[in-house]
C-alpha cells in the first residue's frame, strides 16, 4: 500500500494497493477490508473517498470486485512478475489512523485452497 501516510487536508490523494507476483498463480486474490469511514459519506452527502478502481491489470489477467467494504483484486492464470493495482482516491477521509485487514487467497494450491492467509494489518494515517 502506498503511500502509508496522507495529509488530511489534501483532497484527491490516491492510495494504491499493489500486488507483484513472485510465482505463477492459476487463481488467487488479495482481499482488503476498507475502513467504514472510507466508504461512508459526509453529512452533505459527499463521499469520503471515491470507489476503488483498477489501475493496473497484469496484462488483463486481473480484475477488481467490491462487495460492501471488501475489495478483491483477483488474478486468473497470471504469470510470475505480473503486477496489478487498485486505487482509492481520498476526497475527504476523516483524519485518523486506520487499519486495513487483508488476506491472500490462492485457490490454485492444494495447501491453501479456500483458506484465508492473513497478511497483517497495514496502517495509514491521513492525519499526517
N, C-alpha and C positions, 0 to 999 in steps of 0.2 A: 504494500500500500504506500503510495506516495502522493503528496507529502505527508509526513507524520504530524506536522503542526501547521495550523492555519491561523490567520488573523481574523478575529470575529467580525471586524467592520469592513472587510474587503469582499463584497459580493462578486460572484462569478468565478470564484476559485474552483478548480477541478480537482477532485480526489480520485486517483486512479488505482485500480486493483489489477495487478498483472500476474499471470502465470506463465512461467517459462519452463517447458517440459524438458526433463533430462533424459527421458526414455519414451519410446513409442507407447501410446495408450489406445486401446480399442474403443473404450468408452469410459470417461471419467469426468468429474466435475468438481469445481470449487463452489461451495455454498456459503454465502456470507449473510449474516442476520444484521440488518441495518438498525441503528438505534431508533426508538419510537419518535424522538424529536426530528429526525431526518425525514421521516415520511409524513409528518404532520403538517398542519397549516396554521398560519398566524390568525389572530382574531379577524383581520380584514379579509381572510380567505386566500391569501397568497401562500404558496408552498414554501417551506423552509429550504427545500432542495428540489432540483429537477430530477425526474425519473432517471434511473440508471440507463445508460446507453452503451452499446458495444462500440469499442474504439479500436479494436484490433481482433481479427477473426481467425488467426492461424491459417491463412490461405483458404478461408471458407469452411474450415473444419471445426469451428467453434460457434456457439450460439448463446444467446442470453435469454433467460426466463426470469420472471418475477412473480411471486405469489405473496401478497402482503408485504411483510418486512424482509422476506428471504429473497435473495438474488442468487441465481445459479448460472455460472459460466461453465457450459458443458462442451466437452470435446468428443468428437466422433472420428475414429481412425486417424488420429493425429500422430505426427512424427516427432522423434527426438528433436529438440531445438525449436519446435513450434512455440509461438508466443501469442497469447490472446489477452485482451484487457477490457475492462469496462470502467466507465467514469460516472461519478455523481457530481453534479455541479451545485455548489453551495450558493444559495441566493438569500440566505438569512438564517442559517443554522444557529440556534441559540448558543452562546458562549458556554463552554464547559469541557470536561474530559469525557470521552466516550470509549467504551469497549465494544469491539465488533467480533463476536464469536464466529468462527468459521470451521468448516470441515472439508476434507478432501475425500471424495468417494471414487473409488476405482473399481468399476464393475467387471473389468477385463481380467482381474487377477483373482484366482480362487481364494487366496488368503485374506482378501479384503472385500470380497463381493458383498454388496448390500450392507456394508458396515461403515459407519462414520469413523473417520480417523481424525480426532480433534487436533487442530493445528495450533491452537493457542488463542490469545486474545490481543490482537493489535490494538493499539490505543492511538487516539488522535485528540488533540486539544485545540479546538477552534478559538479558544480564548487567548491563545498565544502564550 
